[in-house]
């Protein structure tokens, strides 16, 4: 009887922890894995990858996404010869210089890959200096953000992810006007592309002398023939029609590392860049996947990630952000989930600037943050707050 009671108690306690995890946005990796294993829906790996990305588990997000069914890409000898006729150029420098002669720039992301948001963030100051003032995001759903000057947990589903929130915060700090353009719910694919484009076009018509940056998901960046033929044209192609302005379209997704290296596009391995690059030939033509590919103007090739104490090196944005270690004296038990909030934002339901999981005394994991004051919150395995303290990142 005693053993039965003990079993029931443990079972109820486990259920209580699971219920608490369901209420939390930011989770321990073991709880995300448990959710995936429990889920029976066909898109469970897609949702699992998103959960990992929102809690800043970059590698696990990529690995989980690949379980959807990755494909091994092969290139022909002709493709290889064509590829080798191009030279690598620093992607950030090229885009910022090119932006001087453009009016609309559209850049995409994979929603589970936080690197793409960090790269877009690295462009912001240069684009602003070149006259860009409006920044539209598919992920944004917050009409008050320009007055508040920072995102909150209700600003959009993907905005809860710290690197997306950092992207918005940086844009606001620089001086961009943020705008949402997502279509109303209930639209089919074609209708969604049309409405998104019309929402952007309306703002362009009202501000004919302004320049616009658009950050979208996946194939919405395509101005040529979309992968989904039911769309007929994607948002970028529709916007081009509606405004008679040819946008500069940038694909970040195709040539980005995969969780399983065998699924990484061969062009990434052939280029083997040490920084994010675009490829340009002697005639100034950009490499976008093939001589007849009309989908986007260019494709960025991101390097394979290197890690600093378990964190992706690109999080530092070339030294713009600093590492900050949680003092061991503040950690009274393991594992902990550590969240860093910009000072005065957490009280207003702000989004953390970074999250790390520290599993034991041997774990090496640092926050990577902009300079400034932060409130650090430590949670135990049951998501109970066990420590709160301020930190000055210099």
TADAVEN-V606952 format. One record per pair of residues at least 24 apart in sequence whose ideal C-beta (glycine too) atoms are under 6 Angstrom apart, sorted by sequence separation. I is the first residue (numbers start at 1). GAP is how many residues later the second one is. D is the distance in whole Angstrom. If there is no record, write none. Layout:
I_GAP_D, I_GAP_D
This chain:
276_24_6, 277_24_5, 335_24_4, 369_24_5, 223_26_5, 276_26_5, 334_26_5, 340_27_5, 27_28_5, 29_28_6, 99_28_5, 221_28_5, 273_28_6, 26_29_5, 274_29_6, 340_29_6, 346_29_5, 92_30_6, 96_30_4, 100_30_5, 221_30_6, 271_30_5, 273_30_5, 343_30_4, 99_31_5, 146_31_6, 146_32_6, 343_32_6, 145_33_6, 268_33_6, 340_34_5, 341_34_5, 135_36_5, 340_36_6, 193_38_5, 197_38_5, 339_38_5, 141_39_6, 196_39_4, 200_39_6, 204_39_5, 140_40_4, 338_40_5, 135_41_4, 189_41_5, 190_41_5, 193_41_5, 197_41_3, 201_41_4, 325_41_5, 189_42_5, 193_42_5, 197_42_4, 201_42_5, 336_42_5, 337_42_5, 134_43_5, 135_43_5, 136_43_5, 323_43_4, 324_43_4, 138_44_6, 194_44_6, 255_44_5, 118_45_5, 136_45_5, 193_45_5, 197_45_6, 251_45_4, 254_45_5, 323_45_6, 324_45_6, 117_46_4, 121_46_5, 124_46_6, 128_46_5, 255_46_4, 256_46_5, 335_46_6, 65_47_5, 111_47_6, 117_47_5, 120_47_6, 124_47_6, 249_47_4, 257_47_5, 321_47_5, 249_48_5, 250_48_6, 251_48_4, 252_48_5, 321_48_6, 114_49_4, 121_49_5, 125_49_6, 248_49_5, 321_49_6, 117_50_5, 124_50_6, 61_51_5, 316_52_6, 315_53_4, 310_54_6, 309_55_4, 310_55_5, 58_56_6, 309_56_6, 309_57_5, 311_57_6, 330_57_5, 53_59_5, 53_61_6, 50_62_5, 49_63_4, 136_64_6, 324_69_5, 224_70_3, 224_71_5, 322_71_5, 222_73_5, 221_75_6, 134_76_6, 133_77_5, 134_78_5, 135_78_5, 136_78_5, 137_78_5, 138_78_5, 132_79_4, 138_79_5, 131_80_5, 132_81_5, 127_86_6, 120_95_5, 54_106_6, 111_106_5, 54_107_5, 53_108_6, 103_108_6, 104_108_5, 105_108_5, 106_108_4, 107_108_6, 108_108_5, 109_108_6, 108_113_4, 106_115_5, 106_130_5, 25_135_6, 116_136_5, 104_141_6, 106_141_5, 103_142_5, 104_143_4, 105_143_5, 106_143_5, 107_143_4, 108_143_6, 110_143_5, 108_144_6, 108_145_6, 102_146_4, 94_184_5, 88_185_6, 91_185_4, 91_186_5, 165_186_4, 91_187_5, 166_187_6, 88_189_4, 89_189_6, 72_190_6, 162_190_5, 75_191_5, 89_191_5, 160_191_6, 162_191_6, 66_192_6, 73_192_5, 162_192_5, 66_193_4, 70_193_4, 73_193_6, 86_193_4, 66_194_5, 86_195_5, 122_195_5, 150_195_6, 63_196_3, 85_196_5, 118_196_6, 153_196_5, 62_197_3, 66_197_6, 152_197_5, 152_198_6, 115_199_6, 150_200_6, 151_200_5, 86_201_5, 91_209_5, 58_254_5, 56_299_4, 55_300_6, 28_309_6, 26_329_5, 24_359_5, 20_363_5, 17_365_6
